[in-house]
Amino acid sequence: MTSFARAPAADPAVRHLAALYAEHRRLADRDPMTDPLLGGAEPIGVPGLRRFLAGRTVCLVADTPHTAEQEQRPGSSLAALIGGYDLVVRCDAVRHAVPTARTDLHAVTLRGDSPWKGPRWDRRATARLVFGDPLPHWRLALRSRLVPGAQDRVGDATLRRPLHDPALLAEAAADADEPASTAFTVLRLLDFLGTPARVDLIGFEGPAALPPREREWIGARTGRTDDTAVRITLR
């Protein structure tokens, strides 16, 4: 093969390669086009999510009748507590919190073989993460379930299976009889990214308690549990 380092600039092969590189740079420098099938949302990958979380305080709010009632009550201490965080995270169906309850990050997990199964995705959120496998079902679910205008950003394929992706946590697949909860997947992802200033769980007790193996992981990293046993501080 002829070495381009020794070939003259007028060589047709060199000129063709230079033209291809110039086209590559032109396309690489162009802002990404909006995918019309993502409801106008901007795809966000691992670097973008890391920037989105950087330096912010984050709380994951359990979806329970008690938490929702306290959050909606004017002047309640829980409402003030949640309102003090930079980012509020909710998971899956969010059946109890009112639709207008603040949600900065909404995470959902696809369950079953059908990409249409799972929670409604019309809850307004700044960013939405969708966890699921295999890739074709995940892609079809996004393009068939996303509600235009319901989110500004949506996690791309690099964020669809953070617990098992070799580029992220790369853990062995969980037991099919006990898949990871969405809240736990979010927690592990936040812990891995490491950019939030603080991560708290609110209301994850009683019926909202996570499975034993997930509670064990959280317990080993809990920095503080407040007196009311409402808030668990991970960092």
Solvent accessible surface area in square Angstrom, and as a share of the most:
residue,aa,sasa,rsa
1,M,235,1.05
2,T,98,0.57
3,S,35,0.23
4,F,99,0.41
5,A,102,0.79
6,R,196,0.72
7,A,18,0.14
8,P,88,0.55
9,A,84,0.65
10,A,76,0.59
11,D,38,0.20
12,P,106,0.67
13,A,49,0.38
14,V,32,0.18
15,R,160,0.58
16,H,114,0.51
17,L,85,0.42
18,A,60,0.46
19,A,63,0.49
20,L,97,0.48
21,Y,135,0.52
22,A,60,0.46
23,E,72,0.32
24,H,105,0.47
25,R,102,0.37
26,R,122,0.44
27,L,91,0.45
28,A,57,0.44
29,D,101,0.52
30,R,121,0.44
31,D,117,0.61
32,P,127,0.80
33,M,162,0.72
34,T,87,0.51
35,D,32,0.16
36,P,118,0.74
37,L,97,0.48
38,L,16,0.08
39,G,19,0.18
40,G,54,0.52
41,A,0,0.00
42,E,102,0.46
43,P,62,0.39
44,I,10,0.05
45,G,14,0.14
46,V,22,0.13
47,P,79,0.50
48,G,13,0.13
49,L,1,0.00
50,R,83,0.30
51,R,176,0.64
52,F,15,0.06
53,L,0,0.00
54,A,52,0.40
55,G,58,0.56
56,R,93,0.34
57,T,38,0.22
58,V,0,0.00
59,C,0,0.00
60,L,1,0.00
61,V,8,0.04
62,A,5,0.04
63,D,52,0.27
64,T,17,0.10
65,P,87,0.55
66,H,112,0.50
67,T,4,0.02
68,A,8,0.06
69,E,76,0.34
70,Q,37,0.17
71,E,29,0.13
72,Q,85,0.38
73,R,118,0.43
74,P,129,0.81
75,G,85,0.82
76,S,13,0.08
77,S,98,0.63
78,L,17,0.08
79,A,28,0.22
80,A,72,0.56
81,L,43,0.21
82,I,6,0.03
83,G,51,0.49
84,G,63,0.60
85,Y,14,0.05
86,D,71,0.37
87,L,5,0.02
88,V,0,0.00
89,V,0,0.00
90,R,7,0.02
91,C,24,0.15
92,D,44,0.23
93,A,30,0.23
94,V,11,0.06
95,R,196,0.72
96,H,80,0.36
97,A,8,0.07
98,V,54,0.31
99,P,108,0.68
100,T,127,0.74
101,A,16,0.13
102,R,93,0.34
103,T,11,0.06
104,D,20,0.11
105,L,1,0.00
106,H,1,0.00
107,A,0,0.00
108,V,0,0.00
109,T,18,0.10
110,L,21,0.10
111,R,93,0.34
112,G,61,0.58
113,D,119,0.62
114,S,35,0.23
115,P,8,0.05
116,W,140,0.49
117,K,117,0.50
118,G,47,0.45
119,P,16,0.10
120,R,179,0.65
121,W,4,0.02
122,D,66,0.34
123,R,25,0.09
124,R,118,0.43
125,A,1,0.01
126,T,44,0.26
127,A,0,0.00
128,R,0,0.00
129,L,1,0.01
130,V,3,0.02
131,F,8,0.03
132,G,10,0.09
133,D,79,0.41
134,P,72,0.45
135,L,57,0.28
136,P,87,0.55
137,H,61,0.27
138,W,12,0.04
139,R,104,0.38
140,L,81,0.40
141,A,0,0.00
142,L,6,0.03
143,R,108,0.39
144,S,52,0.33
145,R,43,0.16
146,L,18,0.09
147,V,56,0.32
148,P,101,0.63
149,G,54,0.51
150,A,7,0.05
151,Q,5,0.02
152,D,68,0.35
153,R,78,0.29
154,V,1,0.01
155,G,2,0.02
156,D,42,0.22
157,A,43,0.33
158,T,66,0.38
159,L,2,0.01
160,R,36,0.13
161,R,71,0.26
162,P,1,0.01
163,L,13,0.07
164,H,47,0.21
165,D,24,0.13
166,P,112,0.70
167,A,84,0.65
168,L,17,0.09
169,L,31,0.16
170,A,56,0.43
171,E,69,0.31
172,A,94,0.73
173,A,84,0.65
174,A,38,0.30
175,D,93,0.48
176,A,96,0.74
177,D,135,0.70
178,E,67,0.30
179,P,69,0.43
180,A,14,0.11
181,S,27,0.17
182,T,2,0.01
183,A,7,0.06
184,F,7,0.03
185,T,10,0.06
186,V,0,0.00
187,L,1,0.01
188,R,34,0.12
189,L,0,0.00
190,L,1,0.01
191,D,60,0.31
192,F,85,0.36
193,L,10,0.05
194,G,38,0.36
195,T,36,0.21
196,P,5,0.03
197,A,63,0.49
198,R,67,0.25
199,V,4,0.02
200,D,0,0.00
201,L,1,0.01
202,I,0,0.00
203,G,3,0.03
204,F,28,0.12
205,E,74,0.33
206,G,53,0.51
207,P,142,0.89
208,A,22,0.17
209,A,43,0.33
210,L,15,0.07
211,P,42,0.26
212,P,90,0.57
213,R,91,0.33
214,E,0,0.00
215,R,119,0.43
216,E,131,0.59
217,W,31,0.11
218,I,10,0.05
219,G,51,0.49
220,A,82,0.64
221,R,105,0.38
222,T,46,0.26
223,G,61,0.59
224,R,108,0.40
225,T,72,0.42
226,D,29,0.15
227,D,151,0.78
228,T,98,0.57
229,A,58,0.45
230,V,36,0.21
231,R,43,0.16
232,I,38,0.19
233,T,12,0.07
234,L,23,0.12
235,R,96,0.35
